[in-house]
């Protein structure tokens, strides 16, 4: 890369460093201006500053020794934890904290644990100190793709697999529902294609490139029309995982940053529309039909934006308030330990993973069972009670789940080993063809990020099986000539 080109790139590390500092300064100023709020006091601000300093330290280390896991941890902390301290200091409400009695001391306790857990995870990652920045340089990849049209076939199969039910294609949907039961996932197919686009974007025909790009736009539109509020974020996450697997860091062109800034209001608009759509369609939300477009005609983005800003932003900040889920899970660990336990985990994977078509224990996934705890009128958590109309999944996050499952502060030990093992697995990955090695590394990165946002270890196992089965089946469509470069 020429020197002039380097100056046009901005490192994600630097972006996070600035955002971390800005958010930290803002929640300090907010406290000085507003004073204590329901969930923030002076100790929250002090602990939040320590968390911000910790992130700055991690970013300092990461800039000198590239590590995709460390940069993802910092991304997570800045986007969903430091920002949440700011919004809570501005007195934004949290629906999560309404489940059980909760106060600022619970939040402060959780923040202290998060800081300690971060150091434990960092220590595990750091034991594998091999430098990652030159493992997969994109400009040295020698494998040549051929029969690239087969990737378009993969995209078509993926859409039939994932969207036949949504588009109400009954016969096709029945066939692909069977395949879905075998852990084949549309999201993984899209991830495989996205990595392919990044690696070989200069070697694809314009027609192939446009078709694949249109496929991702169509995915976002269709998912939003079914009430999904995270379609754009899913694609952005896949882009991050792909680039980290290729380069071990992310450097963004300045014009791309402008595009991402412009994308923010679009993401907000999609979120608001999906939120508007959900209660209107209820059980019909899973199928795009006449009702969907009738509701679409009722949605007025201008009127929605004219609403009180506090009212407008509250559901958005609730949705990205991963700190809320962590703190609430930890504060009520005694109530949740019946479902966040090793014993329940094995029952769950028996019913939800190992016994397709029948149940042994009739237990739902941990994330689906949580609702039965904070809404006791639902009774005992049973998988048979969950219907499409009553479906609800809750987040624990990595910190909350490990805190409950592994004995509160003792959980710092398994957290350390998670960091050590996931980095070790990543470094051991090789393949005859660079694309497959990169994608497999992307799987490890995606699993790590899924773990940080944990909806339960049983859910994580389902995701892992989805990655493995989908990769094993669809890798046959990705054709390459013999490579020259070895990844070792």
N, C-alpha and C positions, 0 to 999 in steps of 0.2 A: 504494500500500500504506500502510495506517495505521501510525502510530508503534508502537501496541501490538502489531501483528502482526509488525513488524520485530524486536522484542525476543524473540519466540518462535522466531526462526530462528538457526541456527548455520551459519557459513560453513565450507565444506570446507577452505578455506585455514587457518582457525583449528584445525580438527580435526587437520590434518596437522602444523601447528606444534607442537601439544601432543604428538602421537604421536612426532614426530621428536625432541623434547627428552627424552621419557620413555625411548624406546629407547636414545638416546645415553647417558643417565645410567645405564641398566641395564647396558649392556655395559661401561661404566667400572667400575661396582660389581662386576660379575661378574669382571672381570679382577683387581680388588683382592682379591676373596675367593678365587677359584680359582687365579689365576695363569695362565701361558701354557698353551694347549692345543695340540693337533696343528696347527691351522690359524690360531691367533691368538697374536700376541706383542705386546709393548708398541708396536711400530711400527704394527701393525694398528689398535690403539686410537687412536693419535695421528692416523693417516690417516682413520680412521672419524669422529673428531671434526671434522676439516677438512671431510669430506663432509657431516656434519650442519650445520656452519656454512654451507656453500654452499647447502644446501637452505633454511635459514632466510633467507638473503639473497634467494634466488629467490622465496620466499613473501612476503617484504617488498615486493619489486618487483611481484609479481602482485596483491597486495591493492590497490595504487595504480593499476595499469594492467592490467585484466583480460585474461587470455590463456589460452585453453583448453589450448594446447599446453604452456605452462609449468606449469600446475597438474597436468596429466597426468604431466609429467616428475617433478614433486615427489612425486606419488602413487606413481609407480613406484619412485622411490628409497627412500621411506619403507617401503612395503609389502614390497618384494622385495630390497632391498639393505641398508638400515640394520637392519631386523629380522633379516636373515640374519647380519650381523656379531654381533648379540646371540646368536643360537642357536649359532653356531660358537664363541663365547666360553664357552658353557655346555657345550661339548664334544660337540655333536651331530655325528654322522657324516655324511659326504656320499658318496653312491654315485657321483656324477659324478667326484670326485677319485680314484677307484680305477681309472680307465681307463688312465692312465699315471702314472709317478712325479710327485708333486705335493707341494709344501711351502708353508709360510707365506709365503716370499719371493715365490712366484708370485702368491699372493692379494694381497699388498701392492702388487706391481707393477700388477696389474689395477686396484686401487682408485685408484692415482695416475692411471692412464690415464682411468678413468671421470670423475674430477674435471675433468681437462683437456678431455675430450670434452664434458662438460656445459657448460663455459664456451664452447666453440666453438659448440655447438648454440644456447645462449642468445644469443650474439652474432648468429647468423643470424636468430633469431626477432625480436630487438630492432630490427633494421634496418627492419622493417615496424612502425613505432611507432604506427600508427593505433589509437586506443582502441576496444576491442571491446564495451564494456559496454552500449552503447545501439544496437547494430546490429539486434538482433532482440528487442526487448522484447515479451514474450508478451501483455501487456495492450493492445498496440496493433495486434494482428493483426486485419485486417478481412475476410479471406476467410471465406466461409461454406461449410462442407461440406454436401453434400446427397447423397442415396442412400447413406447411411452403411452400409446393409446390405451393400453390395458389399465392404466391408472384411472382413466375415465370410466371404464367398466366397473372398477372397484367403487367409485363414487356412486354410480347408478345402483349397484347392489346395496350399498350402504343406505341409500335413501329408501329403497324398497323395504329394507330391513327395519329401519327406524321410523319411517313415516307412513307406511301403508295403513296402519291403524288410525293415525291422525287424519289422513285424507279419506278415511272411510272406504278403503279398498278391501272389501270383506274377504274375498277368496285369497288374494295375495297376502293380505294381513295375517290370515290364519297360518299360512306356510311360514312366513317370516317370524311369527310369534313363537313357533317351535324352535327356530334357530336362535331367537333371543333367549330362550330358556337354556340354551347351551353356552351362555355367557358371551355371545357375539354382540358387540356394542357399536352403534353408529359413531359415538364419540371417539372411540379408538380408531375406527376407520378414517375419520376426519383428521385425527392426529397423525396417522401414518402418511396421509396425503400432504398435510402441511409440512412435515419434515422433508418430504420429497420435493416440495416446492422450494423450500429454502436451500436445499442442497444442490438442486439441479435447475434452478430458475433460469440460468443462462443457456441451458441445453434443451429446453422444451420449446415446441412450436408455439406461436402466438395463440393459435386456436386452442390447443390443449391448456395453455396457461389461463386463458379467459374462461374456459369451461370450468376449470377447477376453482378459479376465483369466484365465479358465479355460484358455484355449489356452496361455498361458505356463506355468501350473502343470503342465499335461499334458506340455509339452515337457521340463520339468525331470525329471518322474517317468520318462518313457520313456527319456530319455538316460541317467539313472542306472541304469536296469534293463539297459542295454546295456554298462555298465561305464564310462561317461563320468564323470570325476571333476571336471568343471568346468562343469556345466550351470547351477548357481545363479550362479557367477561370471560366466558368459557373459551372463546376463540383467542382472546388476548392472552389468557393463561397458556394455551397451547403454543402460541407464538413465543412466549417467554421460555417455556420448557424446551422448545425446539432450538432456539438460539443458544441457550445455555448448554445443551447437549452438543452443539456444534463447536462453539467457541469458548465455553466455560465462563463467558462474560457477555454482557450486552452493551454494544455501543450504537447509539441511535443518531441518525442524521438529524440535523437541526430542523429541517422541514417536516420530518416525521413527528417531532415533538409538537410542532404547530398543529399537525393533523390530529394528534392525540388530544390536544386541548380542545379542538373543535369537536372531537368525538364525545367529550364529556356531556354536553347538553343533549346530544343524541341518545346517549346511554340513559340519562335521566328521563327523557321522553319515553323511551322504550319501557323503562321500569314503571313509570306512572301508568302507561297504557296497560301493561300486564297486570298491575295491581288493580286497575279499574275493571279489567276483564274478568278476573277470577271470581268474585262474588256474583257477577251478572250471569255467568254461564254455569257455575257450580259443576254438577256431574257431567255436563256436556262439554266441558272445557277440553277434554282429551281428543275431541274430534273437531276439525275445522269444517264448518258447514254454514248454512244460512244464518243460524243464530249468531255465529261469530261475526259475520259482516254486518248484521243488524246492530250489534253492540258497538262495533267499530264506528258506525255512523253516529252513534250517540256521544262518542268521545270527542271532547273539545279541549285541545291542549292549551289554547289561549286562556280559556276560563279556568282550567286547572292551575295554570301558572299564576293567575291573578289571586288565587287563594292565599291566605296568610302564609308567609314564608316558613314560619316555624311549623305549621301544620303540614306543609308540603314536604319539608326536608326530614321530618321526624321518621317516617317509615323507611326512608333511604338510610339514615344513620342507624336505625334499628337493624336493618338488613346487613350492614357492614360492621355492626358492633360485636365483633368476635370476642372482645373483652367482656361483654355482658354475659355471654354463654359460659366463658371460663369462670368468671366470678360467681355466677349463680350456681353452677354445678358444684364448685368447691364449697360454697356456703351451705349447700344442702347435701353434702356428701353422704350423710347417714341415710337420707331418704332415697338416694339414687344407687346406693351400693348393691341393692337387690338386683338391679339390671346391669350395673357396671362392675361385673365380677367375672372371674375366670370361669366359674361354674356356669353362669348364664351365657357366657361367650360360647362355650362348647355346645350348649343346648341350641343356641341360635344358629351356629353354623351347621348343626345337624339338620335343623328344619329348613333353613334358608339357602344352604349351599349343597349339602351332601345328600339330600333326599328330595329331588325335584318331583313334584306331583303328589307328594303326601307329607304329612307331618308326624313327628314322633312325640314332641313335647308341646306343640301348639304355641310356641313363643315367637313373637315378632322380632325383627332386628332391634338392636338396642335403641337406635334413634327413633324407631316407631313406637317403642315401648315407653319412652320417657313421658309421653303425654298422659299415660295412665297414672303416673306418679303425681304430677302437679294438678291433674284434674281427677280426683279420686272418685267422682261420680261415674267414671267409666269402668270402675272395678278392676279386677285382676287383668294384667297385661296378657292378652291372648291374640294370637295371629288371626284366628277365626273371626274376631270382632272388627278387624280392619277392613273397610270397604273403600272403593274408589272415592266415595263421597266424604268419608271420614278420615281419609289418609292424611297423616301429618308426620313430618320428619323433623327432628331437632338436632342441633349441633352441640357437641361437648367441647370441642377443640382438644388438641393434643394434651394441653396442660390440665384441663378439667378431667378428662377421662383417666389419664395416668394417675392423677392425684387420688381419685376415688378407687380405682382398680388395684393399685399397687401400694396402698398403705400410706397415703398422704405424703409426708416429706421423704419417706423411704423411696418414693417413686423417682427421686433424683438419680438413683442408681440405674434402673432400667432406661431412663432417659439418656444417660451417658452411653449405655451400650447400644441404644438405637442409633445415636450419632455415629458411633464407631463402626457398626456393622453396615449401615446403609452406604457410608463412604467407601468402605472396603469392597462391597459388592460392585459399586460403581467403577472403581479403579480396576477391577478384575475383568471387566467386560471387553471382549474382542470379537471380531468376526472377519470372515474372508472378504466380505464387502463392507465398505465403510458406512453405507447407508444403514444397514442393519445394526451395526455396532452403535451408530448414533441414535437410532430409534430406541434400541434397548436401554441406552443410557437415559434417553428421554423418559422411558417408562419409570426408571428408578427415581428420576427427579419428580415426575408427576405423582408417584406414590408418596414420596416425602412430603410434597405440598398437600396432598390429600390427608396425610397423617396430621399435619399441622392444623388443618381445619376439621379434625376428626368428627365424623358422624357415627363413630363406633368402629372397633377393630374388626367386627364381623362385616360391616359395610366395606371396609378397606380390603378385606379378603375377597369379597365379591368383585371389587374394582380390579384387584390384581389378577383374578381369574379371567376377567373380561379382557384385560390387556394381553394376557398370555394366549388365550384361545383365539382371539381375533387376529393377533399377530401371526400365530402359527398357520392359520388358514389362509389369510390374505397375503402373506409374504410371497406366495407362489405367483402372484400377479406382477410383482416388481422384478423386472428383468435387468441384469447387468452383465457387462463383459468382464473378463478377468482383470482384477486390480493389480497395480504395481505396489502401491503403498501398503505397508503393514502398520497397524495401530500400536504395536508394541514398541 
